[in-house]
Amino acid sequence: MKKLVGLLVIVFAMQANAQSNNVLLSHFEAYYKQMKKQGDVQGVIDALTHLNVLAPNQSRLDTLAVLYMNEGRHIEALNTIGIEKNASDSDMAVEVKAVSLHALNQPKRALEQYEELFRRSPNPMIAYELADLKIQLDDLSGANLNITYGIANSKEDIMRTFYEAQQPYQVKMKAAFLYLKALAKFKENIETNIDPAIAILDEALAIEPNFNLAVISKNALTARKAEPKKD
């Protein structure tokens, strides 16, 4: 009899707990919808966090990581979904890992995520990030392959945003790739490739005369060229 009573208590407790869990799920689902309606990003993050605690869901985790990434909270984004390369990751998760690792100055780890993105969906935007990272890592032959692809596949309406100026600005992707091509050419041999690099920057500036980063780079190379040679 005592065993039966104990069993009934357990069953009722489990039912009560399940009902309580369902009430909480309904509450935070409604809260999530309301926060989205109000455009309250932190509210949406809070709601998704509670929902993932109550009922773990990979799609919601990916969405939460994207929200963190978009807010510039890259550590939180990676803490949400990890940094490992997983073949089973959604495209969204791979992009979050790539962007956040890049933002946190982890070029080698970011590169493998961008490589996975490019494998799944090759396009000039990803090719630019690959080339940029490979130049940083001194893989110039690999960078040039991505640059060649990017120049060949950049359409007139595809733009890239740059942020080094006081106001962000956009340039055509072909000009952006030519900038990287000039940088890679210079890094091949910083003593002999100043003129070839400047010539490539001139190609970029012919497409985008107000390309600030290209102007800065050209001025720096021109100044370096004018320096007296050391004996």
C-alpha positions in Angstrom: 0.0 0.0 0.0 2.8 2.4 0.9 4.5 1.6 -2.4 1.3 2.4 -4.3 0.9 5.7 -2.5 4.5 6.6 -3.2 4.0 5.7 -6.9 0.9 7.9 -7.1 2.8 10.8 -5.5 5.5 10.5 -8.1 3.0 10.3 -11.0 1.1 13.3 -9.7 4.4 15.3 -9.3 5.5 14.4 -12.8 2.1 15.5 -14.2 2.3 18.8 -12.2 5.8 19.4 -13.4 4.8 18.8 -17.0 1.9 21.1 -16.7 4.1 23.8 -15.1 6.6 23.4 -17.9 3.9 23.7 -20.6 2.6 26.9 -18.9 6.1 28.4 -18.9 6.7 27.4 -22.5 3.4 29.1 -23.5 4.3 32.2 -21.5 7.8 32.6 -23.1 6.5 31.8 -26.6 4.0 34.6 -26.2 6.7 36.9 -24.7 9.0 36.1 -27.6 6.3 37.1 -30.1 5.6 40.3 -28.2 9.3 41.3 -28.0 9.6 40.7 -31.8 6.6 42.8 -32.4 8.1 45.6 -30.3 11.5 45.3 -31.9 13.1 44.7 -28.4 16.2 42.8 -29.3 17.2 42.1 -25.7 13.7 41.0 -24.9 13.9 38.5 -27.8 17.3 37.3 -26.5 15.8 36.8 -23.0 12.8 34.9 -24.4 14.9 32.6 -26.6 17.2 31.9 -23.7 14.3 30.8 -21.4 12.8 28.7 -24.2 16.1 26.9 -24.8 16.4 26.1 -21.1 12.8 24.8 -21.0 13.0 22.9 -24.4 16.4 22.9 -26.0 16.2 23.4 -29.8 19.1 23.8 -32.2 17.2 26.2 -34.5 16.5 28.5 -31.6 20.1 28.3 -30.4 21.2 29.3 -33.9 18.8 32.2 -34.0 20.0 33.3 -30.5 23.6 33.2 -31.7 22.7 35.4 -34.7 21.1 38.0 -32.5 24.2 38.1 -30.3 26.4 38.4 -33.4 24.3 41.2 -34.9 24.6 43.1 -31.6 28.4 42.7 -31.7 28.4 40.3 -28.8 30.6 37.8 -30.4 31.8 36.0 -27.3 28.1 35.3 -26.3 27.4 34.2 -29.8 30.2 31.6 -29.8 29.3 30.5 -26.2 25.8 29.8 -27.5 26.8 27.4 -30.4 30.5 26.7 -29.9 33.5 27.3 -32.1 34.1 23.8 -33.5 33.7 23.0 -37.2 30.7 20.6 -37.5 29.5 19.2 -40.8 26.0 19.1 -39.3 25.9 22.9 -38.5 23.3 24.9 -40.2 24.5 27.6 -42.7 23.4 30.1 -40.1 25.6 28.6 -37.4 28.6 28.4 -39.7 28.3 32.1 -40.6 28.0 33.1 -37.0 31.2 31.2 -36.1 33.0 32.6 -39.1 32.0 36.2 -38.5 32.5 36.1 -34.7 35.8 34.4 -34.8 37.0 36.9 -37.4 35.8 39.8 -35.2 37.6 38.3 -32.2 40.9 38.1 -34.1 41.0 34.4 -34.6 41.9 34.2 -38.3 42.8 30.5 -38.5 39.6 29.4 -36.8 37.6 31.9 -38.8 39.2 30.7 -42.0 38.0 27.1 -41.6 34.4 28.3 -41.1 34.5 30.5 -44.1 36.0 27.6 -46.2 33.0 25.6 -45.1 30.6 28.4 -46.1 32.3 28.7 -49.5 32.1 25.0 -50.0 28.3 25.1 -49.4 27.6 28.3 -51.3 30.5 29.8 -53.3 30.0 33.6 -53.9 32.2 36.7 -54.1 31.3 38.0 -50.6 32.7 34.8 -48.9 35.6 34.7 -51.4 36.6 38.2 -50.2 36.7 37.2 -46.6 38.8 34.1 -47.5 41.3 36.1 -49.5 41.5 38.7 -46.7 42.2 36.1 -44.1 44.7 34.2 -46.2 46.7 37.4 -46.8 46.8 37.9 -43.0 48.1 34.4 -42.7 50.6 34.8 -45.5 48.9 32.2 -47.7 49.3 34.4 -50.8 48.8 31.7 -53.4 45.5 30.7 -51.7 44.5 34.3 -51.5 45.2 34.9 -55.2 42.9 31.9 -56.1 40.0 33.5 -54.1 40.8 36.9 -55.6 40.8 35.5 -59.2 37.4 33.9 -58.5 36.1 37.1 -56.9 37.1 39.4 -59.8 35.6 36.9 -62.3 32.3 36.6 -60.5 31.7 40.1 -59.2 28.7 41.7 -60.8 28.2 45.4 -61.1 25.5 45.6 -58.4 27.5 43.7 -55.8 29.0 46.0 -53.2 31.2 45.7 -50.2 31.0 48.0 -47.1 34.2 49.4 -45.5 34.3 50.9 -42.1 37.8 52.5 -41.7 36.5 56.0 -42.5 34.3 58.1 -40.1 31.3 57.1 -42.2 30.9 53.6 -43.7 31.0 53.5 -47.4 30.5 51.0 -50.2 32.5 50.1 -53.3 32.0 47.6 -56.1 33.3 44.2 -55.3 35.7 44.2 -58.3 37.4 47.2 -56.9 37.5 45.6 -53.4 39.2 42.5 -54.9 41.7 44.6 -56.8 42.6 46.2 -53.4 43.3 42.8 -52.0 45.2 41.8 -55.1 47.5 44.9 -54.7 48.0 44.0 -51.0 48.9 40.4 -51.9 51.3 41.6 -54.6 53.1 43.9 -52.2 53.4 41.2 -49.6 55.0 38.9 -52.2 58.1 41.1 -52.2 57.9 44.4 -50.3 61.1 45.6 -51.9 60.4 45.1 -55.5 56.6 45.0 -55.8 55.7 48.6 -54.8 55.1 49.8 -58.4 53.1 46.7 -59.4 51.0 47.1 -56.3 50.4 50.8 -57.0 49.4 49.9 -60.6 46.7 47.5 -59.3 45.4 50.1 -56.8 45.1 52.5 -59.8 42.9 49.9 -61.4 40.7 49.8 -58.3 40.5 53.6 -58.2 39.6 53.8 -61.8 36.4 51.8 -60.8 35.9 53.6 -57.5 37.7 57.0 -57.3 36.5 57.6 -53.8 37.7 54.2 -52.4 39.3 55.6 -49.3 41.2 52.5 -48.2 42.8 52.2 -51.7 43.7 55.9 -51.6 45.4 55.5 -48.2 47.3 52.4 -49.3 48.5 54.1 -52.5 49.7 57.1 -50.6 51.5 54.8 -48.1 53.2 52.9 -50.9 54.1 56.1 -52.8 55.6 57.5 -49.6 57.6 54.3 -49.0 58.9 54.5 -52.6 60.1 58.0 -52.1 62.1 57.1 -48.9 65.9 57.2 -49.4 67.3 53.7 -49.8 69.5 52.5 -47.0 73.1 51.6 -47.9 
